[in-house]
Amino acid sequence: MINFYSVGVGSGEGGYITIGAIRTIEKSDIIAVPVKKYGEKSTALEILKKEYDISKKEIMEVEFLMSPDIKLREQSRKKSAEKIIDALKNGKTVSMITLGDVSVYSTCSYIHNAVKKNGFKMEIIPGITSFCAAANKIQTSLCEGNESFAVIPSVNITLIEKYITDFDTLIIMKAGLNIDKLYDVLLKHGLENNAIVTSSLGLSDEVIEKIDKDKEYGYFTTVIIKRKGF
């Protein structure tokens, strides 16, 4: 019997939630919702609510602090794991939701080891990543034939410089606050016209456009760069 599920709810709009995710949440007693601090709005939960009535489910917030202090981050993860383990010990089935896919830069990974260590069985329900949703929105492929692509979690100039000439497609996640720095690298390599910015996909403030050096984008911003262009 599976006790704990990590569930990807896709990116942005409710239409990216899989049937598998809905079925899993349906048979769970508790929906665990990761937040950066207690009481804040969860984008993952808002997405889920578009496609599923959560009124009959217990909602459990689990805090994952984004503090620069490593000890504080570890303490919050430990407390969140303990909340979930307590629920499992009480015979509850728990689904923990996350944006995009569980295996791509998600908070769920911090809970998995604790669940396994305490003897409970778990299952991962994959979801649609932000960059796959972005490729769908701009009607392009990320790679074809023998083409390669790389995913970088932020505007890390060292990594971008390292990979930009080796891969056919480069995906930069969480790029919103450093678009100017990214643009400068693209300009250096003659690729400033080969980048599409997608931000807040499926939400009211959705943006899909060629990269603009002077514009500040939101947190949920993914940039797709294709060497051969779009």
N, C-alpha and C positions, 0 to 999 in steps of 0.2 A: 504493500500500500504506500502510495506517495503522500507525504505529509506537507511538503513545502514546494512551491512552484515559483520560479523566476519568470516573469511574463513581460515580453516586449509588447508595447501598445502602439508601435509605429511612430510616425513623425507627423505632427501638425493636426491634420484632419482625422476624424473618426473612421473614415473610409479605409485607412491603412491598417486598421486592427484586423488581425486574422481571425478566422472562425475558430482556430485552435485556442487562441487567447480568450475569446468569449466563453467557449465551453469550459475552459479551465477555471476561469473566475466564477462561472455559474456553480461549480461544484465545491467551491471554497467557502469556508466560514468567515474568513477575515481577508480583507484587502489591505496589505501593508503598503504605505505610501511614503517613499523617501522624500524628505524635505531638507533644505539647508538650515532651517531653524523652525521650531514648532510654531504652528499657527499660520505659516505662510501658504500662499496658494500654490497648488501643485499642477503644473501643466499636464503631466501624465494623467492625473485624475480627471482633469477637465476634458481631455481627449476621450478617456474611457466613458465619461458621462454622456457623450454625444451618441454612443451606440449601445449603452447598457444602463439599466436602472439599478443604481447602487443602493437604493433606499432600504433594502432588506439585508444589506451586508454590513458587518462591523468594519469600520474604517480605523486603521491603526497607523498613526504617524510614526515614522522612525527617522530620527535626526542624523544627518551626516554633515557635520560642520565643515565649512570651507576655510577654516582658520589657517593662517600660515604656520601656526604652532602644531608641529607633528603630534605631540602628546595629546593635545586637545582633540585633534581629528581621530586619533586612535581610541580615545576614551568614548567619544560619541558613537563610533562604530561598534565598540564593545557593548555599550548600553543598548543600542538598537538590536544587536544580535541577541542579547539577553531577553529583550521584550518578545522577540519572535520565538525563541526557545521556550520561554514560559508558556506561550500560547500552544505550542506544539505538545508540550508536556501535559497540558490540560485537554488534550485530545482534539484540538482544533486543526483544521486544514487551512494553510495560509498561502495566499498568492501575493507576491511582492511585485508591483508593477514598475516599469521603467520606460523612459522614452526610447524610441528606436529599437535596437536589438540588444538583448541581454549581454551578448559577448563583446560588444564594441563600446569601450569606455563607460560602462555602466557601474552604478553603485552596488548592484546585486552581488558582485564577486566577493565583497567583504563579508557577506553573510554565509555564503556557501560552505566554507570550511567549518564554521561554528555548527551549522546544521548537521553536517556529516560527522563531526567529532562527537556530537551528542546522540548519534545512532539513528538519526532520522533520514528517510529517503527523500530525494529531491529530483525535480525534473526542470529542465529549461525549455521554455516555449519561445522560439525565436520571433523577432519582429522585423519590420521593414526599417532600414537605417535611413538617416536624414539624407545621406548622399545618393542612395538609390531613389528616394522620393524626389530629390532635386533633379536627378537625371531624367526622371519621368516628366517632371514639370517643364523642363526645357527641351524635351523630346530629343534626347541624344543618348548615345551609348557611352559607357565608361571605358570599355575596351572591346576590341574585336580581334578575331584571329589570334595572332601572337603578340598583340599589344599588352603592355603592362600598366598597372596603376598603383599608386601609393597613397596611403592615408596618413596625414599628419594632424595631431590633435589640437594644434594651436599655431599661431604665427611664430614658429621657431625658425629664425633666419638661417641658422646653421644647417638644420635638416633640409630646409627648402633649397638652399644653395647646393646641398649634397645630392638631392634627388631630382632637381628640376631638369637636368640634362640626361638623366638615366631612364626616366619613365615617360610613357606616352601621355598619361593623364595623372594629374596631381590633385588631391582633394585636401583642402585645408578646412578643418572644423574649428568652431568657436573663434572665428577670425574677425568679428565685428569691430573690436576696439583698436585693431592694429592694421586696418586696411591700407593706410598710408605707407607703412613699412613693407607690406606685401607688394603694393604697387611698385615701389622703388626696385624691388628685386625683379619683378616682371619686366619693367622698363629696361633694366640692365641686360636682360636676355632677349629683348625684343618680343615679349609675349603679353604686353599690356592690353592687346586687343583680343587675347585668347582666353580671357577669364570671365566667368559668369558668377555673379553673387546671388545666392538664394538665402533669404532670411525669413524666419517665422512662417515657414511653409504651412498653408492651410489655416492660418490664423488671420485675424482682421487686419493686421499690419504687414501682410505678406509682401515681400519684395523679390523680384526676379529681374536682374538687369546686368549690363556690362559693368565691370568694376569702376567705381568712382573714387579717386584718391581722396577727395575732399569731403566725402560723406561718412558719417558715423552710423554704423549698423548695430543691431541688437545682439544679444548674447547668442541666440540661436541662429548663427550665420555660418553657412557653408559655402566655400568658394571652389568651383571646379575649373581647373586649368587644363586645356588640351593643346598639346604642341602643334597638332595639325589644324587646330581651329574648330569652330562649330559649323 
